[in-house]
Amino acid sequence: MPTYSKRILKALATTLGCMLTMSACLEDLPEPTKIDDLRVLAVRAEPAEAAPGAVVQLDALVVDPEQRPQTLSWSACILPERGRGFFSGGGGETGSSGGQGAGLDDPGTCADAVERGDAFAVDLGTGATAELTIPDGLTSDPLALAAAYGLPTDVVVPAEIVDLFVGIAGINYTISLVVEIEGQTRVTNKRLNISPATKLPGDSVNENPVDMAFSIVEADAGIEPPGNIDVPPVGSCRPNGDPIALSAETNYIIAPQNIPDPQATYLVLLAGSTDPAQPFEVQTDDEVYYYSFFSTAGSIGKDISKSSALPNADWSIGEDPDATGDFWVVVRDGRGGVGWCHSDIVISQ
């Protein structure tokens, strides 16, 4: 009989149990948009894409309905990429935030790398923010390239291949954040793309989304959400910065506004060409904003939407809600840039 790890056996047992009692498992699944406990919704780097020698400022959107004291511990390292983000310069990071799952090939956190003494692994200390200085010459360092792409350190990669990889995909630094609060721990990894200061023709430097705004209208009122609207105060989701007024037992439409038109373009390096002489293909992609919605009240119909498709989301306020609450939106651009906003909400019966 094959030997399986305890982790796999536990996962299989859980899956089988859910198949046998499907309704109970569905009832236990949390709503990804509902904030009812400690969550790390996003980690931001400024600038969103850095060159060797740059100083990068780091902060995070950590939410806790109980507003308990938190300890934030930061570290950075170079971990091998997985999936398409390996080639696309910054990784996807488009999913909704706060999940605790990890693949079977999960490389761990940068705190682990610091403890092992890995090259390029650094402890960035504790606090609400952190600062990372990118080593000079990182994008031309063979050890950094090997670490980023999971290559043996004794493999010599031709210079033209290195120039193509680094010029488009860069080297992704991993930022690890560990949040601790009253016995709870949340661990989040964020990719920060390090690329040469000079971009290839047709490429663009990534920037964090700014000037975000959101209209919220009653779904049954027959009112079309407006187009671009005034830019809110920094950190707010609404133009005037005032709380969002809602009513119990009412459905609303959340409509992202001020979407750049056109959005930026950037180069992507794709693997899988059928030509042995050209195993990689260079492609130009259009940047897309991915919106993740969160609240302490009601139920939001989808946890993520795209600016290139149907960015609107439904928001239903049920019976007898709390009189006040919070609303957050996290905006990602699909290649490492992130921004967020928050508004208080006031609900009348």
LUMGUVEX-33239 format. One record per residue (C-alpha): residue number from 1; x, y negated, z. Coordinates in pm, 1 decimal, decimal comma, padded with zeros to 6 digits. Layout:
REM residues N
<NUM <X Y Z>>
...
//
This chain:
REM residues 349
<1 <00000,0 00000,0 00000,0>>
<2 <00141,6 -00344,4 -00087,9>>
<3 <00263,9 -00563,9 00195,1>>
<4 <00085,1 -00897,8 00225,9>>
<5 <00167,7 -01196,6 00443,8>>
<6 <-00061,4 -01283,3 00733,6>>
<7 <-00139,3 -01611,4 00556,6>>
<8 <-00267,9 -01433,2 00243,8>>
<9 <-00465,8 -01181,3 00446,7>>
<10 <-00628,5 -01461,3 00644,4>>
<11 <-00722,0 -01644,1 00324,1>>
<12 <-00870,8 -01325,9 00175,5>>
<13 <-01068,4 -01257,6 00492,8>>
<14 <-01204,1 -01611,9 00495,0>>
<15 <-01303,7 -01591,4 00129,0>>
<16 <-01475,8 -01254,5 00178,9>>
<17 <-01659,1 -01386,1 00484,2>>
<18 <-01785,4 -01683,1 00286,6>>
<19 <-01901,2 -01458,8 00003,7>>
<20 <-02104,2 -01251,3 00251,1>>
<21 <-02249,7 -01553,7 00432,2>>
<22 <-02239,3 -01820,3 00163,1>>
<23 <-02495,2 -02056,6 00313,1>>
<24 <-02315,9 -02077,6 00648,2>>
<25 <-01981,7 -02151,7 00479,7>>
<26 <-02130,7 -02425,9 00267,5>>
<27 <-02281,1 -02588,2 00574,0>>
<28 <-01938,0 -02589,8 00740,3>>
<29 <-01762,9 -02763,4 00450,2>>
<30 <-01686,6 -03127,5 00535,5>>
<31 <-01784,9 -03409,9 00303,4>>
<32 <-01457,5 -03543,9 00160,3>>
<33 <-01598,4 -03897,9 00154,9>>
<34 <-01724,5 -03895,6 00515,5>>
<35 <-01484,9 -04032,9 00775,7>>
<36 <-01558,7 -03872,4 01111,8>>
<37 <-01206,0 -03801,5 01236,9>>
<38 <-00842,4 -03898,3 01187,2>>
<39 <-00752,5 -03918,6 00816,6>>
<40 <-00456,2 -04038,7 00612,8>>
<41 <-00620,7 -04179,5 00301,5>>
<42 <-00313,6 -04312,9 00118,7>>
<43 <00055,3 -04395,4 00138,3>>
<44 <00183,1 -04693,8 -00058,6>>
<45 <00528,0 -04791,0 -00181,5>>
<46 <00609,1 -05146,3 -00289,5>>
<47 <00736,0 -05158,5 -00557,3>>
<48 <00542,0 -04860,7 -00693,3>>
<49 <00838,5 -04765,0 -00913,3>>
<50 <01192,9 -04847,6 -00808,7>>
<51 <01540,9 -04857,1 -00958,0>>
<52 <01857,5 -04737,5 -00781,7>>
<53 <01966,9 -04989,2 -00516,9>>
<54 <01614,5 -05122,5 -00459,2>>
<55 <01463,7 -05166,3 -00111,7>>
<56 <01114,1 -05016,0 -00095,2>>
<57 <00852,4 -05109,3 00165,4>>
<58 <00620,2 -04831,0 00281,5>>
<59 <00282,7 -04846,7 00452,9>>
<60 <-00020,9 -04621,5 00489,2>>
<61 <-00397,2 -04629,9 00518,2>>
<62 <-00463,1 -04427,9 00835,4>>
<63 <-00821,2 -04434,1 00964,0>>
<64 <-00965,3 -04308,8 01291,6>>
<65 <-01325,9 -04383,7 01394,0>>
<66 <-01220,6 -04371,4 01759,2>>
<67 <-00928,6 -04613,0 01703,0>>
<68 <-00693,0 -04413,6 01925,9>>
<69 <-00321,2 -04494,8 01957,2>>
<70 <-00119,6 -04337,2 01674,7>>
<71 <00243,0 -04244,8 01616,3>>
<72 <00360,5 -04262,5 01253,7>>
<73 <00691,1 -04090,3 01168,8>>
<74 <00851,3 -04144,7 00827,3>>
<75 <01116,3 -03955,0 00631,9>>
<76 <01230,5 -03930,9 00270,1>>
<77 <01402,2 -03667,7 00055,9>>
<78 <01411,1 -03516,7 -00291,5>>
<79 <01188,6 -03210,0 -00331,0>>
<80 <01135,9 -03016,8 -00655,9>>
<81 <00830,1 -03116,5 -00853,1>>
<82 <00536,8 -02887,6 -00931,4>>
<83 <00308,9 -02902,7 -01234,8>>
<84 <00269,1 -03183,5 -01486,3>>
<85 <00396,2 -03448,5 -01246,1>>
<86 <00740,1 -03295,9 -01302,5>>
<87 <00752,3 -03459,0 -01643,6>>
<88 <00519,4 -03756,3 -01617,3>>
<89 <00712,8 -03998,0 -01401,9>>
<90 <00549,5 -04028,7 -01062,0>>
<91 <00320,0 -03730,7 -01039,2>>
<92 <-00056,5 -03732,2 -01051,9>>
<93 <-00163,3 -03810,2 -00695,7>>
<94 <-00512,6 -03860,5 -00828,0>>
<95 <-00707,8 -03636,6 -00593,2>>
<96 <-00910,9 -03752,4 -00300,0>>
<97 <-00714,3 -03809,3 00014,9>>
<98 <-00664,4 -03642,0 00345,7>>
<99 <-00663,7 -03273,0 00255,8>>
<100 <-00456,9 -03034,2 00464,8>>
<101 <-00412,4 -02756,6 00207,8>>
<102 <-00079,9 -02647,9 00060,4>>
<103 <00018,3 -02404,9 -00211,4>>
<104 <00211,9 -02086,9 -00141,3>>
<105 <00519,3 -02258,2 -00292,1>>
<106 <00480,2 -02564,5 -00070,3>>
<107 <00835,1 -02700,9 -00022,0>>
<108 <00754,7 -02847,0 00320,5>>
<109 <00818,0 -03203,1 00436,9>>
<110 <01112,9 -03436,4 00435,5>>
<111 <01134,4 -03400,9 00813,9>>
<112 <01226,0 -03036,8 00746,1>>
<113 <01484,4 -03149,4 00490,3>>
<114 <01636,2 -03396,3 00736,9>>
<115 <01663,7 -03121,2 00997,0>>
<116 <01835,0 -02893,3 00741,8>>
<117 <02079,9 -03169,7 00652,3>>
<118 <01980,2 -03176,3 00283,5>>
<119 <02147,2 -03429,5 00057,1>>
<120 <01939,4 -03748,9 00007,9>>
<121 <01717,6 -03665,0 00309,6>>
<122 <01682,2 -03956,7 00552,6>>
<123 <01487,5 -04025,3 00871,6>>
<124 <01307,4 -04358,8 00832,2>>
<125 <01194,0 -04389,6 01193,2>>
<126 <00852,2 -04454,7 01344,4>>
<127 <00604,0 -04740,0 01310,1>>
<128 <00316,2 -04867,1 01101,2>>
<129 <00559,9 -04940,3 00815,4>>
<130 <00899,2 -04816,6 00700,7>>
<131 <01174,5 -04920,3 00462,3>>
<132 <01369,5 -04703,2 00218,1>>
<133 <01684,3 -04812,1 00035,6>>
<134 <01732,8 -04618,6 -00287,8>>
<135 <02095,1 -04500,1 -00323,2>>
<136 <02296,6 -04670,3 -00596,6>>
<137 <02358,8 -04445,4 -00894,2>>
<138 <02081,5 -04202,0 -00797,4>>
<139 <01950,2 -04149,6 -01151,6>>
<140 <02297,7 -04051,0 -01275,6>>
<141 <02386,1 -03826,5 -00981,0>>
<142 <02398,9 -03456,3 -01088,6>>
<143 <02306,5 -03342,6 -00736,3>>
<144 <01996,7 -03564,0 -00737,0>>
<145 <01896,2 -03432,4 -01078,5>>
<146 <01939,0 -03073,0 -00962,6>>
<147 <01736,0 -03136,5 -00648,6>>
<148 <01454,3 -03313,8 -00835,3>>
<149 <01416,9 -03055,3 -01108,6>>
<150 <01498,7 -02742,2 -00908,6>>
<151 <01816,8 -02667,8 -01106,6>>
<152 <02118,5 -02471,7 -00980,2>>
<153 <02391,4 -02716,3 -00883,1>>
<154 <02645,9 -02540,1 -01105,8>>
<155 <02439,4 -02583,9 -01424,0>>
<156 <02573,2 -02851,4 -01658,9>>
<157 <02289,3 -03027,6 -01838,7>>
<158 <02380,6 -03202,0 -02168,6>>
<159 <02397,2 -03578,9 -02137,3>>
<160 <02129,4 -03637,0 -02403,6>>
<161 <01886,3 -03416,0 -02211,8>>
<162 <01965,0 -03599,1 -01887,2>>
<163 <01907,6 -03936,3 -02054,4>>
<164 <01571,4 -03819,7 -02190,7>>
<165 <01454,4 -03669,0 -01861,9>>
<166 <01566,2 -03954,6 -01642,9>>
<167 <01464,9 -04223,1 -01891,0>>
<168 <01104,7 -04099,8 -01899,1>>
<169 <01035,6 -03881,2 -01595,3>>
<170 <01290,6 -04039,9 -01362,8>>
<171 <01367,6 -03880,0 -01027,6>>
<172 <01088,8 -03854,2 -00775,1>>
<173 <01173,2 -03932,5 -00414,9>>
<174 <00929,2 -03774,6 -00169,8>>
<175 <00803,7 -03982,5 00122,1>>
<176 <00672,2 -03776,7 00415,4>>
<177 <00445,6 -03928,6 00677,8>>
<178 <00351,9 -03744,1 00996,9>>
<179 <00069,3 -03901,6 01199,4>>
<180 <00018,7 -03779,6 01557,2>>
<181 <-00270,6 -03866,0 01783,9>>
<182 <-00384,4 -03689,1 02101,4>>
<183 <-00263,0 -03347,1 01993,6>>
<184 <-00372,3 -03383,8 01630,0>>
<185 <-00120,3 -03401,6 01345,7>>
<186 <-00169,3 -03509,7 00984,8>>
<187 <00108,6 -03462,5 00729,7>>
<188 <00110,8 -03643,3 00394,5>>
<189 <00366,0 -03639,6 00110,8>>
<190 <00385,2 -03919,5 -00146,7>>
<191 <00596,2 -03931,5 -00463,2>>
<192 <00798,8 -04244,6 -00540,5>>
<193 <00939,8 -04256,0 -00892,1>>
<194 <01300,1 -04374,5 -00928,3>>
<195 <01391,5 -04467,7 -01283,9>>
<196 <01662,3 -04671,1 -01457,6>>
<197 <01621,4 -05047,9 -01448,2>>
<198 <01603,3 -05054,0 -01830,3>>
<199 <01291,6 -04883,8 -01964,5>>
<200 <01271,2 -04699,1 -02295,3>>
<201 <01079,0 -04871,1 -02580,1>>
<202 <00704,3 -04825,3 -02533,2>>
<203 <00732,9 -04756,6 -02160,5>>
<204 <00619,5 -04983,8 -01876,3>>
<205 <00719,6 -05034,9 -01513,8>>
<206 <00452,3 -04904,8 -01278,8>>
<207 <00283,5 -05152,2 -01042,1>>
<208 <00036,4 -05099,5 -00760,1>>
<209 <-00328,7 -05183,8 -00843,3>>
<210 <-00433,7 -05531,7 -00725,0>>
<211 <-00735,6 -05764,3 -00752,5>>
<212 <-00977,6 -05476,6 -00685,7>>
<213 <-01343,9 -05554,6 -00632,0>>
<214 <-01665,5 -05353,6 -00604,8>>
<215 <-02029,4 -05445,2 -00653,9>>
<216 <-02291,3 -05255,9 -00451,4>>
<217 <-02652,5 -05274,7 -00572,2>>
<218 <-02970,0 -05082,3 -00489,2>>
<219 <-03014,6 -04790,3 -00725,9>>
<220 <-03389,6 -04848,6 -00766,5>>
<221 <-03377,5 -05226,0 -00797,5>>
<222 <-03322,7 -05223,9 -01174,2>>
<223 <-03019,3 -05450,3 -01138,1>>
<224 <-02720,3 -05381,4 -01360,3>>
<225 <-02386,7 -05410,1 -01178,5>>
<226 <-02208,0 -05724,4 -01298,5>>
<227 <-01888,8 -05733,2 -01498,5>>
<228 <-01566,5 -05876,7 -01358,1>>
<229 <-01621,1 -06068,9 -01035,3>>
<230 <-01419,5 -06297,1 -00811,6>>
<231 <-01111,2 -06145,3 -00650,6>>
<232 <-01176,7 -06063,8 -00282,0>>
<233 <-00948,0 -06173,7 00000,3>>
<234 <-00650,2 -05939,8 00035,2>>
<235 <-00762,8 -05608,4 00184,8>>
<236 <-01137,6 -05662,8 00136,9>>
<237 <-01355,8 -05476,1 -00115,8>>
<238 <-01603,9 -05762,6 -00156,6>>
<239 <-01549,7 -06107,6 -00314,1>>
<240 <-01647,9 -06311,0 -00009,8>>
<241 <-01491,7 -06078,1 00246,1>>
<242 <-01820,5 -06053,8 00439,8>>
<243 <-01965,9 -05724,2 00566,9>>
<244 <-02172,0 -05515,1 00322,9>>
<245 <-02543,3 -05534,2 00409,6>>
<246 <-02726,0 -05202,1 00365,4>>
<247 <-03063,5 -05055,5 00463,3>>
<248 <-03155,7 -04715,2 00602,3>>
<249 <-03316,6 -04463,3 00365,3>>
<250 <-03188,5 -04650,8 00061,5>>
<251 <-02974,6 -04543,0 -00235,2>>
<252 <-02702,0 -04765,4 -00377,5>>
<253 <-02462,7 -04775,2 -00671,8>>
<254 <-02094,5 -04853,8 -00609,6>>
<255 <-01948,5 -05007,0 -00926,1>>
<256 <-01573,6 -05075,5 -00960,1>>
<257 <-01501,1 -05416,2 -01111,3>>
<258 <-01197,9 -05601,7 -01250,5>>
<259 <-01063,8 -05294,9 -01432,7>>
<260 <-00769,8 -05406,0 -01652,7>>
<261 <-00863,0 -05403,8 -02021,2>>
<262 <-00657,6 -05267,4 -02179,6>>
<263 <-00478,9 -05074,8 -01907,0>>
<264 <-00102,1 -05024,6 -01920,5>>
<265 <00059,8 -04754,0 -02132,7>>
<266 <00357,4 -04538,9 -02039,2>>
<267 <00566,0 -04252,8 -02174,9>>
<268 <00516,6 -03890,9 -02069,6>>
<269 <00756,1 -03601,8 -02131,1>>
<270 <00567,2 -03281,0 -02208,3>>
<271 <00708,3 -02928,3 -02218,1>>
<272 <00593,2 -02649,4 -02444,7>>
<273 <00691,4 -02754,3 -02796,9>>
<274 <00708,0 -02465,1 -03046,4>>
<275 <01024,5 -02610,5 -03201,9>>
<276 <01332,9 -02461,0 -03026,3>>
<277 <01540,1 -02762,3 -03130,2>>
<278 <01294,1 -02996,5 -02958,9>>
<279 <01155,8 -02818,0 -02649,5>>
<280 <01000,2 -03139,7 -02515,5>>
<281 <00757,2 -03383,9 -02666,7>>
<282 <00731,0 -03754,9 -02585,6>>
<283 <00375,6 -03881,7 -02559,4>>
<284 <00224,9 -04221,3 -02481,8>>
<285 <-00050,4 -04216,1 -02217,6>>
<286 <-00297,8 -04485,8 -02118,2>>
<287 <-00302,8 -04564,0 -01747,8>>
<288 <-00628,9 -04470,4 -01573,8>>
<289 <-00756,8 -04587,1 -01235,1>>
<290 <-00888,9 -04314,9 -01004,9>>
<291 <-01126,2 -04438,0 -00733,9>>
<292 <-01171,7 -04247,0 -00407,4>>
<293 <-01460,4 -04367,6 -00188,5>>
<294 <-01490,2 -04321,1 00188,2>>
<295 <-01732,4 -04433,3 00458,9>>
<296 <-01841,3 -04358,6 00812,3>>
<297 <-02208,3 -04386,1 00705,6>>
<298 <-02432,3 -04210,6 00458,3>>
<299 <-02328,6 -03979,2 00176,9>>
<300 <-02131,0 -04080,9 -00133,0>>
<301 <-02216,6 -03874,2 -00439,6>>
<302 <-01863,4 -03816,9 -00567,6>>
<303 <-01532,2 -03852,6 -00393,1>>
<304 <-01338,5 -03957,1 -00702,2>>
<305 <-01418,2 -04129,9 -01032,4>>
<306 <-01220,7 -04252,1 -01332,5>>
<307 <-01207,7 -04596,8 -01489,6>>
<308 <-01199,7 -04431,9 -01833,5>>
<309 <-01520,6 -04233,1 -01779,2>>
<310 <-01806,2 -04313,5 -01539,0>>
<311 <-01647,5 -04507,4 -01251,6>>
<312 <-01974,5 -04571,9 -01065,7>>
<313 <-02071,3 -04364,2 -00760,8>>
<314 <-02399,8 -04312,8 -00575,2>>
<315 <-02419,5 -04394,4 -00203,6>>
<316 <-02719,6 -04279,4 00000,9>>
<317 <-02794,9 -04410,6 00348,5>>
<318 <-03012,3 -04168,7 00544,1>>
<319 <-03252,3 -04202,9 00833,2>>
<320 <-03152,6 -04360,0 01164,7>>
<321 <-02790,5 -04448,2 01081,2>>
<322 <-02557,0 -04637,1 01312,4>>
<323 <-02600,3 -05012,6 01289,5>>
<324 <-02238,9 -05071,9 01183,1>>
<325 <-01968,2 -04878,8 01004,7>>
<326 <-01676,5 -04891,2 00761,5>>
<327 <-01623,7 -04855,0 00388,0>>
<328 <-01291,5 -04790,9 00212,8>>
<329 <-01181,7 -04747,6 -00147,4>>
<330 <-00842,7 -04607,3 -00252,5>>
<331 <-00735,4 -04678,6 -00611,8>>
<332 <-00461,2 -04473,7 -00779,8>>
<333 <-00325,0 -04525,0 -01129,5>>
<334 <-00225,0 -04162,0 -01194,1>>
<335 <00149,4 -04220,9 -01186,0>>
<336 <00227,6 -04324,4 -00829,3>>
<337 <00072,0 -04668,0 -00791,6>>
<338 <-00188,6 -04707,3 -00517,6>>
<339 <-00397,2 -04981,7 -00359,8>>
<340 <-00688,1 -04991,1 -00118,1>>
<341 <-00948,8 -05213,0 00037,8>>
<342 <-01185,9 -05205,5 00335,4>>
<343 <-01514,3 -05371,3 00424,7>>
<344 <-01729,6 -05355,6 00736,7>>
<345 <-02087,7 -05244,6 00680,0>>
<346 <-02403,2 -05353,5 00860,9>>
<347 <-02712,5 -05132,4 00830,6>>
<348 <-03066,8 -05243,0 00904,7>>
<349 <-03358,1 -05005,9 00976,2>>
//
